[in-house]
Amino acid sequence: MKEVELQCDKVLENLHQFSDDLLDLGEPITDNRLREFENQIGFQLPFDFSYILTKHNYFSLAGTEVLGIGTEFKEESLDKVYLFEHNGVGNPMPKEFLPFSPDGRGNHYCFDLSRIKNSLCPVVFWQHDYTYSKKEEVETCNENFLGWVEEVMIEWTLEDYGSEKR
């Protein structure tokens, strides 16, 4: 896991290079809420995601956000969104999908926790208004969370804003 920790630290360094106008970072997690959440949902969280959340419980870059967990987030807390997307919608997600980043249109980037391997898992894109006949139809976007942060958050922001916003 040391190699993944180093990769996480590198991604965090890349995020920290953005201006405060674009980047919003939450406080570290210093308690056991992530383990309690894992027990609640019955799945292990990917290591890269857990590691980064312990450093910044919530972060946003140019409007693309990664949900945090805790009462301070009210209904936008990771645990509340998980419950809502599985129990409170007309087209519920499979239980093994963990929505961690909304797109603002009702869709979510999610972890497919059933495919966790070596403590990492792929990111899928759940479209709330599409009826999937089987889980495999859901698009896999990235091999893991770090790849998603690098592409969707960092690369796309650089494309939109250019390096002058760093």
N, C-alpha and C positions, 0 to 999 in steps of 0.2 A: 504493500500500500504506500510505501515511501515514495515510489515513482509517481503515483497518482497525486499524492500530497504536493510534490514539487510542481506537477502540471497545474494543479489548482492554484498554487501560489503564483505561478506565471500568469494565469488567466486573471487573477485578482490584480496583479501589477498592471496588466494591460487595461483593465477597467479603471484603475486609479489614475490613469493618464488622461482621462476625459475631464472636462471642466465640470465644476459644481452645477453649472446651468443645465447640463445634460444628465449627470449622474447623481442618484440619490441612494445612499447606503444606510441600511439599518444597523442597529446595535448588535453586538455578539450575543449568542445564546450561551448562557453559563449554567443552565439547569438541565434537567433530563426530559424536557418536553418532546424532543424528537423520538426518544425511546418509548415514551408513553404513547405517542402517535403511532409508532410502528405496532405496538401491542394492540392499539385500538383497531387498526385496519387489518392486522394479521399478515403484514408484509414487511420485509426489510427495505429500508430506503437505500438508494444508491449511495455509495461512499462519497463520490465527488459532490453530490448535492448536499449531503449531510455536512461534509467538511466545510463547504462554502457558507452554508447557513449558520454554522457555528461562528463564523467570522462576521457575517452580515445577514442578520435575520430579516430578509427582504432587501431587494435592490431593484433599481430601475435605471435604464439607460435610454434616454430619448423617448420615453413613453412605453418601452417594452419592459414589463415588470416580471419579477420572480416573487411569488407570494411568500410571506413570512408566516410564522405560526405563533399565536398568542392572543390574549384577550385584547391587546391594544389594536389589533387589526379588525376587531368586531366580526362582521359577516364575511369579510375578505380574508380571514385567516385560512391557512392551508387546510386545517381540519374541517372548518365550516364549509368551505368550497367543495371538499371531497364529499361530505355528507349530502350537500345539496345536489351535486352532479350525479350522485348515485341513487338518491331517494326522492328528490324534490322536483324532478323534471319529467317531461313526457317521453323523452328519449334518453334513458339513463345509460351511463357508461358502464362497461364491464368493471367489476369490483377491483380487478388488478390494474386499472388505469388510475393514475394519480395526477390530476390536473394541477400544474404548478405555475402556468403562465397563460392568462387570458389574452385573446387577441382583440378584445373590445367589441366583438360582434357575436358573442355567445359561444365561440369556439375556444378550444384550449390546446396548448401543448401539454402533453402528459407523459409520464413514465409508464411503460408497460412492465410492471413489477413482476409479472409471471415469467419474463425473459431475463431476469437478473442473472448475470454470470460474472464470476470474479468480482463481485460486489459492485458491478456497473450494469446499467440496462439502457436499452434504446429509448429514444424520444419519439412519440407518435403525435400526429395532429388529429384531434377529434373535432369533427364538424357536427355541431349540435342539431342541425336541420337535415341531416342525411341519415337514412335508415340503412345501416350495414346489415347484410345478411349473415356475415361472419366476421369475427374480430380481425382476421388477417387482411380484410379490405381496408382497414385503417392505415393511412400512409405512415410509414416509418421515415422520419426526417433526418435523424442523426443517430450515430452509434451510441452516444452517451451524452450526459449533461454538459460536460466541458466542450464537446464539439458543437453542441447547440449554442452555448454562450458565445463561443468564438465566431460562429457563423451568423446567427440571428441577431445577437446583440451587438457584437463588436464590428464584424465586417459590414453588416447592413447599415449600421450607424455611420461608419466611415464613408460608405457609398453615398448616403443621404446628406451628410454634413461635411465630408472631407476632413482632412487632417488638421485644418486650421481651427477646429473646435476642440482640439486636444490641449 
